[in-house]
Amino acid sequence: MSEYHVPVLLDESIDGLNLQPEGVYVDVTFGGGGHSREIIHRLEGGNLIAFDQDVDAEENLIDDSRFVFVRHNFRYIRNFLKYHGFEKVDGILADLGVSSHEFDVAERGFSFRFEGQLDMRMNQDATKDAVVVLNEYPEKQLVEIFREYGEIKNARRLASVIAVARQQETIRDIRRFKEIVASCMPKGFENKYLAKVFQAIRIEVNDEMGALKEFLMRTSDLIKPGGRLVVITYHSLEDRLVKNFIRSGNFSGKVEKDFYGKAIVPWELVNRKIIVPSEEEIGRNPRARSAKLRIAKRI
């Protein structure tokens, strides 16, 4: 396997699936295949279906008759499971966010550490990239994106600076973009600010929040009673969605009740306390620093 992506919380997430040797499992964020390989290793007569919309992930496919790979966004999980003959599964694993590979390849345009063209598409066949967002979105929409997805306090000023700059010349490369937004960066917190800006653009380019919501809503119907949903999150926006969904079966976090006042919830928390990486794992894999693992059992 290539050094495409180092799996985060590997043992904890695989243990969270409570694998049954003959069960059917889904890894909706295949990436470098680290989690998937461990799942396959523990199966005997079962099956593993893996999703990844990034064509580069195909370099890491597992040569095993029990393995099925789907090169599509996990928001379409129900359709493709049905297509491959699986109505219900025993567990689903999602390691959200951007893979190490996508961050570390300069030409993918995910990281402000490199020079190159702005891109940020997880699906390289998609037509909307960061250049489209920065140059074609109305200024008002940019403000909303930076506020909602980056939690950037001076979002209005940032959007205004971008709107002025793009009138002079199309914003295409990372170096020029950093020069444009330099005046908005708080002194001493430049990298943290850029990380939020790039996160906001990336989330919009890939409709990450919309895809996550669609995926989570499908899991309630796809996972068998007693089966597991295991999700690793990396930032507060996605973690809030996952936390509310597991708690209440919806994204508001408000638990609905039946006529008799009994809570209507499809999930039971397996880990009452969030599981986070050890200092040793963070030392080996800095990407793990912000990871949070939530495990739920289908009621």
C-alpha positions, 0 to 999 in steps of 0.5 A, spaced: 500 500 500 502 506 498 503 512 503 496 515 501 493 516 508 495 514 515 488 511 518 486 515 524 484 511 531 485 505 527 484 500 533 478 504 536 474 505 530 475 498 528 473 495 535 467 500 535 464 496 529 464 490 533 465 486 527 462 479 526 466 475 522 460 473 517 457 480 517 457 486 511 460 492 513 461 499 509 467 504 509 465 510 506 471 513 506 476 508 503 482 513 502 489 509 503 485 503 505 488 502 512 481 501 515 478 497 510 484 492 510 483 491 518 476 490 517 477 485 511 483 481 515 477 480 521 472 478 516 471 470 515 465 469 510 463 477 510 463 482 505 466 489 505 463 495 501 468 501 500 466 508 497 471 514 495 470 519 490 477 520 489 480 517 483 487 517 486 484 512 491 483 506 486 491 506 487 490 502 493 484 497 492 484 491 495 485 484 491 479 480 495 473 477 492 469 479 499 471 487 497 467 491 493 469 498 491 464 504 489 468 510 486 462 515 488 460 520 494 458 516 500 451 521 499 449 515 494 450 509 499 443 507 499 443 506 491 449 503 490 448 498 496 442 496 493 445 496 486 450 491 489 445 487 492 446 489 499 439 491 503 442 492 510 449 492 513 452 490 520 456 496 520 458 503 517 465 507 518 466 514 516 473 517 517 471 524 515 475 530 512 481 530 507 485 525 506 493 526 508 494 524 500 489 530 498 493 535 503 500 533 501 499 533 493 501 540 491 497 540 485 490 538 488 490 545 491 488 543 498 493 546 502 496 553 503 503 550 504 504 549 497 504 553 491 500 551 485 493 552 482 487 553 487 482 546 486 480 543 492 476 538 489 475 531 492 472 528 486 476 530 480 471 530 475 467 535 478 466 542 475 466 546 481 473 548 484 475 553 488 477 558 482 469 557 481 467 559 488 472 565 489 471 568 482 464 567 480 460 567 487 456 573 489 460 577 495 454 576 499 455 568 498 462 568 500 461 572 506 456 566 508 461 561 506 466 564 510 462 565 516 458 558 516 464 554 514 470 557 517 467 561 523 471 567 520 469 573 524 471 578 519 468 574 513 465 581 510 472 584 510 475 578 507 469 577 502 470 584 500 477 584 499 476 578 494 471 581 490 475 587 489 481 583 487 478 578 482 475 584 478 483 586 476 485 579 475 482 572 476 484 568 482 487 562 480 493 560 484 495 559 492 500 564 492 496 570 489 490 568 493 494 568 500 497 575 498 490 578 497 487 576 504 494 577 507 491 584 510 485 580 513 489 576 517 490 577 525 498 578 526 501 572 529 495 567 527 496 567 520 496 560 519 490 559 523 486 564 519 488 561 512 486 554 515 479 556 516 479 560 510 481 554 506 477 549 510 471 554 508 472 554 501 473 546 501 467 545 504 463 549 499 467 546 493 465 539 495 458 540 499 461 536 505 455 538 509 450 537 504 453 530 503 454 528 510 447 530 512 444 525 506 449 520 508 447 520 515 440 520 514 441 514 510 444 510 515 438 509 520 435 505 514 441 501 512 444 499 519 441 492 522 438 493 529 444 492 533 449 494 528 454 500 529 455 507 526 462 509 527 464 516 525 471 520 526 470 527 525 475 533 525 472 540 525 466 542 530 461 543 524 461 536 522 462 533 529 456 537 531 452 534 525 454 527 527 453 528 535 446 531 534 444 526 529 446 520 534 443 523 540 436 525 536 436 522 529 436 529 526 440 535 526 437 539 531 439 535 536 432 535 539 429 528 541 422 527 539 417 523 543 411 519 542 404 520 544 406 517 551 412 521 552 417 516 550 423 518 546 423 516 539 431 515 537 434 510 532 441 510 536 444 508 542 451 511 544 456 506 545 461 511 548 458 516 552 465 519 552 468 522 546 474 517 544 480 522 542 487 519 539 493 518 544 499 523 545 503 517 542 498 517 535 498 524 535 506 524 535 506 519 529 500 522 525 499 530 526 492 530 522 489 526 528 490 531 533 483 534 532 480 527 531 473 525 535 470 518 535 463 517 536 460 510 536 452 508 536 448 502 536 442 501 531 436 500 536 
